Amino acid sequence: MTELRRGTAYGVAAYLLWGLFPLYWPLLEPAGAVEILAHRIVWSLLVVVAILAVQRNWGWVRLLAEDRRSLAILLAAAVLIALNWCLYIYGVNSDQVVETSLGYFINPIVTVMLGVLVLGERLRRAQWVAIGLGTFAVVVLAVDYGRPPWIALGLAFSFGTYALLKNRVGARVGAVQSLTVETAVLLLPALAWLAVLGARGDGEFGHAGAGSALLLASTGVVTAVPLLFFASAARRVPLTVIGLLQYIAPVLQFLTGVLLYDEPMPASRLAGFALVWVALTVLTFDSVRNRRRNQRRAAAEAQAAAFA
């Protein structure tokens, strides 16, 4: 198997697992979203520390401690990913799976918008069209829901901003190391919340049977495994392939909400989603075309330099 095929397989596996999350989080009920989040933080930290211990990979800790800028960025990223996780768990366990899928459908559009607003990037015409369609889609869905789709918007903007911050760190901190820092930052608040729940007798861990405790503990593995698959994919395949694979997760989430959980999908809501899908088609096509154009230009420049 070539590196490209192996990387694609890793990417498909990562997004398939993320797409199946709506089937997993309800298994942890009656634990609430914040309690599940706290357990996810604690157990994820234990899993990634175990991975690093096996790899004997600790040199990055000293380097990161000396890089205050990267450390500050990761601290902010920790807050954003905690918000994203909590919103997603709440959305799934409150029977709003379709709206959570919308958040990850519009996330690429939000990412492009953040590039303009935060980084001052100049957009191509097709990107502006995609943003316009995406904005109109949110208006249509707000009218359909009778309110703005807050869960979807919260998921899209929290993850989009999180990705923007991680981009500023770049390759200096790997996926496992990054998750280690983010969960370590959140560890004390998570433990404090679990202690409060335990003192009040409201915590599920240890009070709802061994099966419930094992499921809550499994949140660490469930968080780490797709992340490791994604990291392996990102090292082997072009970003355009990753960009196409990312739609696997929200498609599965959407189908789960509509087909398995029987969430309503009136024509007006479907029209809003259709506008989002058109916007994503425009955005993806433009991204692929621009990448190929840049590759041809780079090849032509290299050939010209060779004969210079």
N, C-alpha and C positions, 0 to 999 in steps of 0.2 A: 504493500500500500504506500503510495507516494505521500509526501508531507502535506500536499494540498488536500488529498482525499482524507487523510487522517485528521487534519485540522477541521475540515468540513464536518466530519463525523462527530468530533468533539463539540463543535458549535451547535449542531443539530441536537445532540444529547443535552447540552446546557439549556437551550431554549425549550425543548420538550419538557424538561423537568420544571422549569419556571412556569410553563404553560399549564402544568398539572397542579400547581399550588392550590387552585380553588377546590380541589378534591381533598387536599390535605388539611388545611386550616380548620374546617368544620369538625374534624376528628378531635381537635383539642378542646372543644366546648365541653362543659360550660365555662371554661376559663375565658375571661374577658380579653379584649385586644391588648390592653396594656400589660396584663399578666403574661400573655403569650410573648409579647415583645421582650419583656424582662427575661424570660427563660431563653428566648432566642439569643439574646446578647450574651448571657452567662455561658450557655452551652456552646455557642459558636466560638467564644474565646478559648474554651477548653480544647475544642477540636483543632483550631489553628495553632495553638501553642504545642499540641501534641505533634502536629505535622512538622512544625519548625524544629522540635526536639529530635525527631527522626532524621530530618535533613541536616541537623547540626548547623543551622543557618541563623546565627545571631549577630554577625558582624554589622548588619544594617542598623541595629539598635543604636550603636554609638554614632554612626554617621548621621542618622536621623536626629538624634539628640543635639548634634552640632548644627543642624540645618533648621533654624528656628522658623524660617518662612514656610518650609514644607510641613513642619509640625503644626503650625498654626492653621494651615489649609486643611490638614487632616482632622484637626479638632472641629472645624466648621463642618467638614464633610460628615463627621460622626453624627452631629445633630440632625443634618438633613436626611441621612439614611435611616436614622431612628424614626423620624417623622414619616418617611416614605413607607417603611415597614409597618408602622402602626396604622396608617391610613389604609394600606392594602389589606391587612388582616381584618380591620374593622369593616371594610367594604365587602369582603368575601363573607364574613360571618354575620353580616346584617342583610344578606340576600341582595347585594348590589354588585354581583360579579360582572355584569355587562358594563356597568359604569367604570369598574376598575380596568376592564379591557380597553375602554375608551382612553383612559389615562396613558396607557402604553402605546396606543395607536397614534395619539397626538404628540407623544414625547419627541419624535424626530423633528416635528414642526416647531415645537417649543425650543428645541436645541438650536435650530437655525435662528429663531427670534432672539435668543439670548446672545448669539454671536453678533447680531447687529447692535443690540442694546448695551451689552457689556464690553464687547471687544471691538466695536466699531467696524465690523466687517461689512464689505460691500457685497450685496447679493446680486445674483444673475436674475434675469427676468422670470425664468421658470420658478425660482425660489420664492419670488414675490407672489406669483400666482398661487403657489402652494400655501403660503401663509394666509393669503386672502381667502382661499377656499376653506382652510382650517378655521379661521376666525368666523366665517359665515356659518360653518357647521356647528360651532359652539353656540352661536346665537339660536340656530334652529333647534338644537337639543335643549337649550335653556327654556325655550317656549314650550317644547314638548314636556319636559319634566316639571314645568311650573316654577323652576328655580335654576340658577346656574349649576352645572354639573360639578359641584365643589370637590367631590372625591377625585374625579378624573383630573380636574385642574390641579389639585393638590399633588397628586401622584406625578403628573407630567412636569410641573415646575420644580418640585422637590428633587426628582431624579435628574431632571435636566441641569439644575444648578449643581447638584452633586457631581455629575459627569464633567461639568465645566471646571469645578474645583480640582477634580482628579486629573484633568487634562493639564492644569497648571503645575501639578507635581511631576507629571510625565513618567518616564521610565525609572525614575530614581527609587520608587517604592513599588514592589510587585503586588499582585493581587492578594496573596496570603498575608504579606506583611502589612498591607493597608488595612485589611479586615482585622488584623491583630490590634493595630493602633486604635481603630474606630471602636471596636468592642471593649478594649481596655479603658478608653475614655468614658464609656457608658456603663462600665461595670458597677461602680459604686451606687449610682442612682438606681440601677436595676436591682441590685442586692437590697438596697434600702426599701424599695417598693415591695419586693417579695417578703422582706421581714415584717413590714407593716401588715400585709395580707395575712401572713402566718399568725401574727399576734392577735389579729381580729378574728381569726378562724375562717377567713374568706378565701384563702389560697387553695387551689386544687391539688397542687403537688403534695403527695403524701396523705391526702385526705379523700381521694376519689379512686383509690385502688392502684395496684401496680401497673396496670395497663395504661392508665392516664399518666402516671409518672414517667413511664417509658416513652410515651408519645411526646410529652413535653421535653424530655431530655433529647429526643431525636431531632429537635429543631436545629441543634448544632450541626449535625451531619447533613440535614436537609439544606441548610444554608451553605455549607462549605463545598459540597460535592459539585453542584452546578457551577459555582464560582471557579473551581479548579478546572472543570471542563472548558469554561469560557476562556480562562487564562491560557490554556493549552491551544485553543483554537486561534486566539488573537495573535499568537506567535507564529502561526503557520499559514494563515490565509489573509488575503487582502481585505482592507476595510470595506470595500464594496460588497464582498461576500458576507461579512458580518452584518452589514447594513440590510441585506436581503433576509438573512436568517432571523434577524430580530423580530420579524413579524410573525414568526411561528407562535411565540408565547401569547400575544394578545388574540390571535385567531383562535387558539385553543381555549383561552379564557372566555371569549365571546361565545363560542359554540357550547362550552360547558354551561354558561349562564342561560342560554336560550333553550338548548336541547335537553340538558339534564336537570336544571333547576327551574325550568319553565318560567323564567322571568319574562315579563311582557315585552313585546317588540312591535308596537303599533307602527303604521306606515310612516308617520311623521318622524319617529325615532330612527327608523331604518333609513329614511332620507338623510338625516343628519350623519349617520354612520357612513352612508354612501358618499357623501361629500368629503368626509375624512379620507376614505379609501381612494377617491380620485386625487385628492391633494397628495397623498403618499405615493401614488403612481407617478404623478408629475415630478415629485421630489426625487424619487428613486431613479427614474429615467434620466433626469438631468444630472444626477450624481454620477451615474455610469458613463454617460456621454462625455461629461467633463473630464473624468478620470482617463478615458481612452484618448481624448484630445491631448491631455497633458503628457501621456505616455508617448504618443506619436511625436509631439514637439520635442520631448527630451531625447527620443531616439534620433530625430533629425539633427538636433544640435550636437549630439555625440558623434554622429557620422560626419558632420561638417568639421568638427574639431579634429577628427582623425585624419582628414585630408588636408587640414590647414598647414 
